[in-house]
Amino acid sequence: MRSGEEAGPIRVLAVDHTAGVVPFRRKFAALAARPGIDLTVLAPERWIENYAEIRLEARTLIRTDGYFLRSGPVVWPGYENRGFFVSGMSNAIRASDPHILHLWEEPFSLIALQALWLQGRLAPRAKAIFFSSDNLSRDFRYVYRPSWFYARVERYAHGRCVAGTAVSREVEDVLRAKGYRGPIEVVPHGLDLADYSERRGDTRAAAARYGLVPPVVGYLGRLTEQKGVDTLLRAFAIPSGPSSLAPTPTLAVVGDGPAKASLLTLAASLGLAERVRFLPSVPHADVPTVLRAMDVLVLPSRTTPRLREQFGRVLIEGMAAGCVVIGSSSGAIGDVIGDAGLVFPEENPEALAASLKRALWEPGLAESLREKGRERVRSRFTWDAIAERLVGLYRSVLAPDPGASAGSASARG
């Protein structure tokens, strides 16, 4: 399709139902900043994300952070696999004339089906790529979804897409189990280190801002059954200090959700009322400040028949902010943490209590893990590092010999 760099910039059309959320667009700013990339992003005019309504100006077409942002109305905003564009997608494909159509959508989603159908008619030479964070449906059975229909959509997408992107190795394994044989690039969630202090800073001052007494153990996120905050409360009730002279830790639970009332009741029944602070959700811009108030960040997720931790974005945010991170063994958590934190068997309060004791009191461990965490974020989870991977993937699927670089795409022009 392309004979080399002299062919000009790579034109990329990204379709992303979350692109109305400003922090989620950081990856696109980093991608647009790479040499040789001409980027357009299509987002819904209205979307529901984490219980909040996100709106873009109707029929937006603006230049921002080095790329064009377009929008269109959607049906079922907030239903990421059921929603679809009423209009705007055809115009975006025609106007951008993409070499790459990158669908930041599950391959079984209606937006992916819609985009691939239109791409086949309006830009048949474009190379399509999907994204997935689904780590449960290796047998084509989908939670809360008509599996017979979504399986057909996903198989259609697998046949039409020259490559996939996956949020974790676990998701890549699921895609392989379903028979996808094209290239897969692992593209995790990321962050901008400029939003986080390079140094630990004054934890005591940050803690005082939220009425917390160090040392502080924290959780930040939605309060749902799957997040396992009840396991954290039970672990926190187990004595973890090295001696009676050690300062008593404070637990900060930051977030809102349907499990909050039951967690408040549990904390009281465990005798933790004086040691646990429940704080409301904070805007994304305040997350670094909240995390700097924590010595240890815990993500105690549990696997359920319908949910398995797909990534755990707060873990990389905690590493960037200088927290010691502890996570359960659910889903991708262990892969995200690597050797830069501690992992305990999910739903095991005693094991979590032991990890907390190590993180708070074992000599030298906390500083070692903080240094490893910062380096892990710098090398794997910055938007610049992720953009570099994406550019490499785009160039490989556009190579003159598609049979050598695009797997199942060899029959596509």
N, C-alpha and C positions, 0 to 999 in steps of 0.2 A: 504493500500500500504506500509506503514511504521509502524513498531511496536514500535517506540520510538526513543529517542536520540541515543541509541546504534547502530542505523542503519547507523550512520555516517553523514557527512554534507549533507545539502540540495543542490542538484545540480540545478542551475538555468541557463536557457538560456534566455537572454533578447534580443529581436529584436527591434531596435530603429533606424528609418531613420534619426534622428537628432544626433546620437551618434558620428558622425565625428566632431561635434562642441565641443571643449575641455571643455568649461564651463558647457555644458549640461551633461557632463559625471560625474559631481560631485556626483550626486545621486548614481551612480554605485560604486564610490570609497567608499562612506559611507556605502552602502549595503555590499560590499565585506569585510568591516572592522568588520561587525557583526560576532560574534562567530557562527560557524556551517553553514556558507554559502560558497559554491563553485560556483563562478559566471563566466559565459562567456557572452560576449556582441557581437552581430552581427550588423554591420553597413554597409552602402553602401560605395563603394570605392569613389564615387563621388556624391555630393548632392548640390542642390542650396538652401540656407537658408538665408532669408532676403536679397535677391538680390546678395549674395556673394557665390562663388563656394567653396565648402569644399571638400578636397581630402585626402584620406588615401592611404598609399602605397598599390599597387596592391596585392591582396591576403594576406593582413596583418594577421599575427597571432603573437601577442606580449603579453607579460605579463606587465601590467601597473596598478599601484594603487591597487594591490591585486587581479586582475581578468585578464582573457584572453580577448583580443579584436581581433575579426575576421572581415573580410570584404569580400565583393563580388560585382561584377558589377550589376548595375540596369538599367532598362529601364525607361525613363521618370523621371530622377532625378529632384527633386523640386516639382513634383506633388504628394503630400503626400498620396493621396488615389488612385491614378492611377498607380504609380510606382510599380515595382516588381523586384525581384532578378533574374538575368539570371543564376547565379550559386553561390555557396557558402553556401546556406541555408541548403541543404541536408548534406553537410560535417559538418556544425556546429551542426546539430541535432545529427548526428551519433557520433561525437567526444565528445560532452558534455553529451550525454545520460541523458537528464534532468529529474528531478522530476517535475520541474516547467518550463513551457514555458510561459514567460511573454512578451506579445506583447504590446509594447508601441506604438500601432497603433490603429486607429479607427476600430471598429468591422466591418465596411462596406468597409474597404480598401482592395486592391488587395494583399498587403503584408500579411494581416491577413488571407485572404482566402488561399493564397499559403502556409503559415506556418501551418495552421490547417490541410490542406490536407496532407502535408508531415508528420506532427506529427502523424496523424492517421495511417500512414504506417511505419514510422521509429521509433516512440517512443509512441506506443499506450497507455502505462501506465502513461505517463506524464499528468499533470494537466495544462490546458491552462487557461490563464487570459488575458483579453484585457484591453486597456486603452481608455478613451474617454474624449475629451474636447468639444464635439458637444452639444450646448445648444439650437439648433433651430429645429431639425428634429423629434420632438415628434410624428408627424404623418407620419413618413417615407418618407417625402419629403425633398430632399437634394438640396442645392444650387449648381448651376453649374454642376449638376451630373445627369445621367440617373436614376431617382428614382426607377423605376421598377427593375433595376439590382442591385443597391446598397441595396435596401430593402431585396432582396433575400440573398445577401451576409451577411448582418447584422443578419438576422434571423438564418442563418446557423451558424454564429459565436456564437450567443446567445445559441444555442443548444449544441455547442461543448465546450464552456468555462465554467469552474466551478465557476468563479468569475470575477468581473470587477473592474477596478479602474477608478475613475472619478476625474477630476481636481477641481470640486466644487460640492456643494449640488445641485445647479441648474442643472448640468449635470446628477447627480444621478436621479433627478426628471424626466428628459427627458427619461432616460433609463427605469425607472419604467413605464412611460406612454407608452413606446413601448413594454411593456410586459416582460422585463427581471426580473426574480424572484430569481436569485442567489445572493450571497453576493456581496456587493459593498463597497469598501473602498475608501474614499475620500483621494486622494493623490495630494496635491497642488504642484505648483512650489515651489522651495526652493532656499536657498542660504547658503553660508558659512560665518558666522559672522566674521571670521578672515579677510575677505576682507574689512570689514567696521570698522571704529573706534567705540569703545564702548562709547566714549564721543563725544559730539557735535564738539569739536575742534574749531579752529579759522575760523569761517565762512567768516569773512572779508578778510582774506588772500586768502582763496579758491576763493572767488568772484573776488578779484583783479586779480587773475591769468587769468580769462576769461574776464576781462574788465567790470565787473558788479559792480554796486553801491548798497550796501544793503539799505533797506531790499529787498531780491530777491524772486520773485515768479517764479516758473519754470515749464516747460513741457519737458519731455524727451521721445522720441519715434518716430515712423514713422509719416510722415505728410500725412495723408489720410483723406478723408471726414469723415470716421467713427470715427476717433479719436477726432473730435469736437474741434479742436484748434481755429476755428473761434468763437465758444462760449466763449472761454477763452479771446480772444482779445476783444470781445464786453463787457464782464464783466470788463475787465481791464480798459476800457475807462470810466467806471462809477466811480466817485469819491468815495474812500473808507476810507480815513483818518479820524481820530477822530477830527482833527482840522487843521487849516491852518499851524500850526507849525510842524505837523508830517512830517517826511521825505517821499519823493515820492518814491514808490516802483519801482523797475526795473523788467521787465518781460524777462526771458530767454527762448527761444524756441530752443531746441536742437534736431536736427534730419533732415532727408531729406525725400523726397517723392513727389508724383505727385501733392500734394496740395500746395507746397511751394510757387509757383509764385502767386497764388490767395491769400494766406495768407499775403504775402508781400504787395500786393495791398490793401488788407483790412486794414492792420495796418496803412498804409499811409493815407487812407481815413478817419480813425478814429482819426487822429492826434497823433498817438502813435510812430511816427518814432524815437523820441528822447528817448523814454522810453522802447522800445522793442529791444532786441538783438536776431537775428537769428544766431545760431551757427550750424556748420555741425555735422553730426553724429560722435560719438566718439567710439573707441574700447571698448569692454566690460570691459577690465582691467581698463579703465579710468572712468567708470561710478561712482564708489564711490567718486572720487574726484569732479566730476561735481555736484553730489548731495549734497556734503558738502558745495558747494557754494550757495545752495538754502535754504531759510528759510521755504518756503512753496512749496510743489510739488502738481501739479494738473493733474488729468487724467479726461478730460471732454468728454469722449466717448459718442457717440450717437448710438442708435439702428437703424439699417436699415433693410429692408426686407431680406438682405443677410448676415448681420453681427450683432452680439450681443456680448458685451465684455465677453470673456470666463474666464478671470482671472484678468489680469492687473499686470504682474510681477513687473513692475516698482514701484508699490505701496509698496511691501514688501522691495524692495531695498531702497526706500525713507525712510521707517520706520527705517531700519537698519542704515542708514546714519544720522538719527536724524532730518529729515524733519517733519514738520506738513503736513499730507497728506489730500488732498481733492479730492473726486471722484464724478462722476455723478451716477445716479441711474441705469445705463445700466448694464444688465447682472449680473455677479458675484461680481461687485465692492463693493457693500454694505457688502456682506458676507466676503470679504477679509479684508476690513477696520474694521468692527465691531465697537467697541466703542473707537478705537484708532485714529480716524480722523473724518472728516466731510463729509457728503453726501448731494448733492443737486439734485433736479429734472433735468434730462438731458434736454439739449437745453434751459435752463432758465438762461440767462446772469444775470438777476437781483438777482436770488437766489445765483448764484455763487459769485457775487459781495458782497453779504451779508456775505457769508462764508469766503471770503477773508478778509473782514473787521474784523470779529471775530478772525480769525487765526493770523492776524497781530497786532491787537490792544486790544483785550479783555484781561484784566489783569489775569495772571496765566494760561490761557487756553493753550497757545503754549507749555509751559514746561510740563503741565499735559499730553497733547496728545503725546508729544515726549516720555515721560516715558512709557506710555501705548503702543506706537508703538514698542519700543525696546523689551518690555516684550512679546508682541504678536508674534513678529518674533522669539524670543528665544524659546517660548513654542510650536509654530505651524509650523514654516516655515524654520527651519534649516534642512539640509540634514540628520543630525543624528536623528532628531525627525521623519522625513519621513521614513528613513530606518527602524526604530523600528516598525513603523506601517506595513511596507511591510513584515518584518520577521514574525510578528504576523499573517498576512493574509496567508502567505505561510504555516505556521505550522497548521493553522486551516483547510485549504483545504487538507492537507496531513494527517489529523487525522485518526485513524483507522476506525471510524464510519463516512463515508462520508455523510450519510443521516442526521446526526445531525449537520454537520458543513459546508456542501457544497451545500445545497439547491438542485437545479436541477441536480447536478452532481451525485446523488445517483445511477444512472444506469450505470455510467462509471467506468471502472476498473483501 
